[in-house]
Amino acid sequence: MQFTTRAILLVVLALIASTPATADEAPSAPERESLADAWWTGPLLAPNASTFPAGHALVESYVFDVNNNGQYDTSGRHGPAAGGHELGSLTYLIYGLTDRVSLGLLPRFFYDEPPGAPNSSSPDLGDLGAQVQVGLTSFHEGSSVPATSLVLGETFPTGRYDRLTNPADALGVGVYSTAFSWYSQDYLWLPNGRILRVRLDLTYAISSSASVVDQSAYGTPSGFRGRAYPGDSFTADAAAEYSLTRNWVLATDLVWVHDSSTRLTGSEPGLGGSALVDTQSGSSEYLAVAPALEYNFSARVGVIFGARIFVAGRNIGSSVTTAAAINMVF
């Protein structure tokens, strides 16, 4: 009897020792995802605040389709528009000159299909972008300092914009544009242990003026002679990426853009001869979201699919832009 009781007691103690914790006991903390185990492509719109190590390069190529779906008036009311869409591509070619300085080239190509009018004669080069990015701070796990950088960008007027026989061949705006940007990026660990990568990018751009002759990107008719003075612009982009798994990432951007008024001066043919022109487009702005899904094959190669969707605006056309990109680091 004594042997039986002792045997039963030993079995009970063994069962208790092997039983999982009850609801009254504190659960163990979820496993914390490591930075090395999180792979990223990047959101659709907000560029990376981190510069590339010296000798490394990034190639990120986008294809997109801008589908025009309406017009916001000067009071912000949305109404229908004729539609039409524009196909395009944008490629980031970034090279790490030093650990703190990256150089970039951004070629763009477009093909316009306007409503009720001839399409572009062929796909062609738009305005070409170039940039220098200087890293200010780097992210280190356990520190509250995010990665930050300053970017100086220049857009060169390589795309056709005036002297057109087909208005849909206007794939540039004819001006030099200088952009000053501040980028930031941080990593946040959520209560479930997964990583949320966040970015905030701010950009202010100023443009030169351009001589305009005949039909142009500024809506001028044949016989027009004058100049266009695009206004300054400001862009704020807040983005977040949630690491679902090592391969899959949910991403979104929330972007606000304000463009100052563009002035157009000159003369155009009129009934009694030349008519003087001096017009202002008025300032415009829009708010858009860009949800996306990333799949990363490795830490160096990934793809992203998503769309930029206008949700509010003023004095501007609205659109839904579907986009896909592949990101490769060498």
C-alpha positions as CSV (number, residue, x, y, z in Angstrom):
1,M,0.0,0.0,0.0
2,Q,2.8,2.3,0.9
3,F,4.6,1.5,-2.4
4,T,1.4,2.1,-4.4
5,T,0.7,5.5,-2.7
6,R,4.3,6.6,-3.4
7,A,4.0,5.5,-7.0
8,I,0.8,7.4,-7.5
9,L,2.3,10.5,-5.9
10,L,5.4,10.4,-8.2
11,V,3.1,10.1,-11.2
12,V,1.0,13.1,-10.1
13,L,4.1,15.2,-9.5
14,A,5.4,14.3,-13.0
15,L,2.1,15.2,-14.6
16,I,2.0,18.6,-12.8
17,A,5.6,19.3,-13.9
18,S,4.7,18.6,-17.5
19,T,1.4,20.6,-17.6
20,P,1.4,24.0,-19.4
21,A,0.9,27.1,-17.4
22,T,-2.7,27.8,-16.4
23,A,-4.6,31.0,-17.3
24,D,-3.8,32.4,-13.8
25,E,-0.1,32.3,-14.6
26,A,1.7,35.0,-16.5
27,P,2.1,34.0,-20.2
28,S,5.6,34.1,-21.6
29,A,6.5,37.2,-23.8
30,P,6.2,36.7,-27.5
31,E,9.4,36.0,-29.4
32,R,11.0,39.3,-30.6
33,E,11.6,39.4,-34.3
34,S,15.2,40.2,-35.1
35,L,16.2,42.8,-37.7
36,A,18.2,40.1,-39.6
37,D,15.0,38.0,-39.9
38,A,13.0,40.9,-41.4
39,W,13.3,41.5,-45.1
40,W,12.0,44.6,-46.8
41,T,11.3,46.1,-50.3
42,G,10.1,49.5,-49.1
43,P,6.7,51.2,-49.5
44,L,5.4,52.4,-52.9
45,L,6.3,56.1,-52.4
46,A,8.6,57.0,-49.5
47,P,12.3,56.5,-50.3
48,N,14.8,55.0,-47.8
49,A,16.5,57.3,-45.3
50,S,19.5,55.0,-45.0
51,T,22.4,55.5,-47.4
52,F,24.0,52.4,-49.0
53,P,27.4,51.0,-47.9
54,A,30.3,52.1,-50.1
55,G,30.4,50.1,-53.3
56,H,26.9,48.7,-53.1
57,A,24.0,49.7,-55.4
58,L,20.3,49.6,-55.6
59,V,18.1,49.1,-58.7
60,E,14.4,49.6,-58.1
61,S,12.2,49.7,-61.2
62,Y,8.5,50.7,-61.2
63,V,5.9,50.3,-63.8
64,F,2.5,52.1,-63.3
65,D,-0.8,53.0,-64.9
66,V,-2.4,56.4,-63.9
67,N,-6.2,56.1,-64.4
68,N,-7.9,59.5,-64.2
69,N,-11.2,59.2,-62.5
70,G,-12.4,62.7,-61.7
71,Q,-11.7,66.3,-60.9
72,Y,-11.5,68.3,-57.6
73,D,-12.7,71.9,-58.0
74,T,-11.3,74.9,-56.2
75,S,-13.6,74.2,-53.2
76,G,-12.5,70.6,-52.9
77,R,-15.7,69.1,-54.4
78,H,-15.1,66.0,-56.5
79,G,-16.8,65.6,-59.9
80,P,-16.6,63.4,-62.9
81,A,-13.9,63.8,-65.6
82,A,-13.4,62.4,-69.1
83,G,-11.0,59.8,-67.9
84,G,-8.0,58.5,-69.9
85,H,-4.8,57.1,-68.5
86,E,-1.0,57.3,-68.7
87,L,1.4,54.4,-68.6
88,G,4.9,54.9,-67.3
89,S,8.0,53.6,-65.6
90,L,10.4,55.0,-63.1
91,T,13.7,53.5,-62.1
92,Y,15.9,54.3,-59.1
93,L,19.6,53.7,-59.8
94,I,21.4,54.4,-56.5
95,Y,25.2,53.8,-55.8
96,G,26.9,54.1,-52.4
97,L,29.9,56.4,-53.0
98,T,30.8,56.2,-49.4
99,D,29.1,54.8,-46.3
100,R,27.5,58.3,-45.8
101,V,27.0,59.5,-49.4
102,S,24.8,57.9,-52.1
103,L,24.4,59.1,-55.7
104,G,21.2,58.4,-57.7
105,L,19.8,58.6,-61.2
106,L,16.0,58.4,-61.9
107,P,15.1,57.9,-65.5
108,R,11.4,58.1,-66.4
109,F,9.4,56.9,-69.4
110,F,5.8,57.7,-70.3
111,Y,3.0,56.9,-72.8
112,D,-0.2,58.9,-72.6
113,E,-3.6,57.8,-73.7
114,P,-5.9,60.8,-73.3
115,P,-9.7,60.6,-73.6
116,G,-11.1,61.5,-77.0
117,A,-7.7,62.4,-78.5
118,P,-4.8,60.6,-80.2
119,N,-2.4,58.7,-78.0
120,S,1.3,59.5,-77.6
121,S,3.3,58.8,-80.8
122,S,5.4,56.3,-78.9
123,P,6.8,55.7,-75.4
124,D,9.4,58.3,-74.7
125,L,11.8,59.7,-72.0
126,G,10.3,62.1,-69.5
127,D,12.3,64.5,-67.3
128,L,15.4,63.0,-65.8
129,G,16.1,63.1,-62.1
130,A,19.4,63.0,-60.2
131,Q,20.2,63.1,-56.5
132,V,22.8,63.2,-53.8
133,Q,21.9,61.7,-50.4
134,V,24.0,62.4,-47.3
135,G,23.4,60.3,-44.2
136,L,23.1,62.2,-40.9
137,T,22.3,59.5,-38.4
138,S,22.0,55.7,-38.4
139,F,19.6,53.5,-36.7
140,H,21.0,51.2,-33.9
141,E,18.8,48.7,-32.1
142,G,18.2,49.9,-28.5
143,S,18.7,53.6,-29.4
144,S,16.0,56.2,-29.8
145,V,17.8,57.9,-32.8
146,P,16.2,57.0,-36.2
147,A,18.1,56.9,-39.5
148,T,18.0,60.4,-41.1
149,S,19.5,61.9,-44.2
150,L,19.4,65.0,-46.4
151,V,18.8,64.7,-50.1
152,L,19.5,67.3,-52.9
153,G,17.6,66.4,-56.1
154,E,17.6,67.9,-59.5
155,T,15.2,67.3,-62.4
156,F,16.5,68.0,-65.9
157,P,14.0,68.9,-68.7
158,T,14.8,66.0,-71.0
159,G,11.1,65.2,-71.9
160,R,9.3,66.9,-74.8
161,Y,7.0,69.6,-73.6
162,D,6.4,72.2,-76.4
163,R,6.5,72.6,-80.2
164,L,4.1,69.7,-80.4
165,T,1.9,68.5,-83.2
166,N,0.3,65.9,-80.8
167,P,-0.4,67.2,-77.3
168,A,-0.2,63.7,-75.9
169,D,3.6,63.8,-76.7
170,A,4.1,66.2,-73.9
171,L,6.0,64.0,-71.4
172,G,7.9,66.7,-69.6
173,V,7.4,70.2,-68.3
174,G,10.5,72.0,-69.6
175,V,12.0,73.3,-66.4
176,Y,14.9,72.6,-64.1
177,S,13.5,71.7,-60.6
178,T,15.6,71.6,-57.4
179,A,14.3,69.6,-54.5
180,F,15.5,69.7,-50.9
181,S,14.5,66.7,-48.8
182,W,14.8,65.3,-45.3
183,Y,14.2,61.6,-44.9
184,S,13.8,59.6,-41.7
185,Q,13.3,55.9,-40.9
186,D,12.8,54.0,-37.6
187,Y,12.0,50.5,-36.4
188,L,9.3,49.8,-33.8
189,W,8.7,46.4,-32.1
190,L,4.9,45.8,-31.5
191,P,3.5,43.9,-28.5
192,N,3.4,40.7,-30.7
193,G,7.1,40.9,-31.3
194,R,6.8,41.8,-35.0
195,I,8.5,44.9,-36.5
196,L,6.8,48.0,-37.8
197,R,9.2,50.0,-40.0
198,V,8.2,53.7,-40.3
199,R,9.3,56.5,-42.6
200,L,8.6,60.3,-42.7
201,D,9.9,62.1,-45.8
202,L,9.6,65.9,-46.4
203,T,10.4,67.6,-49.7
204,Y,10.4,71.2,-50.9
205,A,11.0,71.9,-54.6
206,I,11.5,75.0,-56.6
207,S,11.5,75.3,-60.4
208,S,13.0,77.6,-63.1
209,S,10.8,79.1,-65.9
210,A,10.6,77.7,-69.4
211,S,10.1,79.2,-72.9
212,V,6.9,77.9,-74.4
213,V,6.2,77.7,-78.2
214,D,3.1,76.4,-79.8
215,Q,1.2,73.4,-78.4
216,S,2.6,72.4,-75.0
217,A,2.3,70.6,-71.7
218,Y,0.8,73.9,-70.4
219,G,-2.3,73.6,-72.7
220,T,-1.2,76.4,-75.1
221,P,-2.4,76.4,-78.7
222,S,-0.4,76.5,-82.0
223,G,1.1,80.0,-82.5
224,F,1.6,80.7,-78.8
225,R,4.8,82.4,-77.7
226,G,5.6,83.0,-74.1
227,R,7.0,81.6,-70.8
228,A,5.7,79.3,-68.0
229,Y,6.6,79.8,-64.4
230,P,5.7,76.7,-62.3
231,G,5.2,77.3,-58.6
232,D,7.0,75.7,-55.7
233,S,5.8,72.4,-54.3
234,F,5.8,70.7,-50.9
235,T,5.4,67.0,-50.2
236,A,5.0,65.2,-46.9
237,D,4.9,61.3,-47.0
238,A,4.4,59.2,-43.9
239,A,4.8,55.4,-44.5
240,A,4.7,52.2,-42.5
241,E,5.6,48.6,-43.2
242,Y,4.4,45.7,-41.1
243,S,6.5,42.5,-41.2
244,L,3.9,39.7,-41.4
245,T,6.6,37.0,-42.0
246,R,10.1,37.0,-43.2
247,N,8.9,37.2,-46.8
248,W,5.5,39.0,-46.6
249,V,5.1,42.7,-45.6
250,L,2.1,45.0,-45.6
251,A,2.9,48.6,-46.5
252,T,1.1,51.9,-46.8
253,D,1.9,55.5,-47.5
254,L,-0.1,58.6,-46.6
255,V,1.1,61.5,-48.8
256,W,0.1,65.2,-49.0
257,V,1.2,67.4,-51.9
258,H,0.8,71.1,-52.3
259,D,1.7,72.9,-55.5
260,S,1.8,76.7,-55.8
261,S,0.2,78.4,-58.8
262,T,1.8,78.2,-62.2
263,R,1.9,81.5,-64.2
264,L,1.7,81.6,-68.0
265,T,2.6,84.7,-69.9
266,G,2.9,85.5,-73.7
267,S,0.7,85.9,-76.7
268,E,-1.4,83.7,-78.9
269,P,-3.4,84.1,-82.1
270,G,-6.7,86.0,-81.7
271,L,-9.5,87.2,-84.0
272,G,-7.9,90.7,-84.4
273,G,-4.3,89.5,-84.3
274,S,-2.2,88.4,-81.3
275,A,-3.9,88.3,-77.9
276,L,-1.8,88.8,-74.7
277,V,-1.9,86.0,-72.2
278,D,-1.2,86.3,-68.4
279,T,-2.9,83.6,-66.4
280,Q,-2.5,81.8,-63.1
281,S,-3.5,78.1,-62.6
282,G,-4.1,78.7,-58.9
283,S,-2.6,76.5,-56.2
284,S,-3.6,72.9,-55.9
285,E,-3.2,70.1,-53.4
286,Y,-4.2,66.5,-52.8
287,L,-4.1,63.8,-50.1
288,A,-3.6,60.2,-51.2
289,V,-3.1,56.7,-49.6
290,A,-1.0,54.0,-51.2
291,P,-1.6,50.5,-49.7
292,A,0.7,47.8,-51.0
293,L,1.9,44.2,-50.5
294,E,5.5,43.2,-50.6
295,Y,7.1,39.8,-51.1
296,N,10.8,39.4,-50.4
297,F,12.7,36.5,-52.0
298,S,15.7,37.4,-49.9
299,A,17.3,40.3,-48.0
300,R,18.4,41.7,-51.4
301,V,15.5,41.0,-53.8
302,G,11.8,41.8,-53.4
303,V,8.7,42.9,-55.3
304,I,5.8,45.1,-54.4
305,F,2.3,45.6,-55.7
306,G,-0.1,48.4,-54.8
307,A,-2.0,51.5,-55.7
308,R,-2.0,55.3,-55.0
309,I,-5.5,56.5,-54.4
310,F,-6.6,60.1,-54.2
311,V,-8.9,60.7,-51.2
312,A,-9.2,64.5,-51.1
313,G,-7.9,67.4,-53.2
314,R,-8.4,70.9,-54.5
315,N,-8.1,72.3,-58.0
316,I,-6.6,69.1,-59.3
317,G,-7.6,65.9,-61.2
318,S,-8.0,62.7,-59.2
319,S,-6.7,59.3,-60.2
320,V,-6.0,55.8,-59.1
321,T,-2.5,54.6,-60.0
322,T,-1.7,50.9,-59.9
323,A,2.0,50.1,-59.6
324,A,4.4,47.2,-59.3
325,A,8.2,47.3,-58.7
326,I,11.1,45.0,-58.3
327,N,13.9,46.0,-55.8
328,M,17.4,44.6,-56.1
329,V,20.5,45.4,-53.9
330,F,23.9,44.5,-55.2
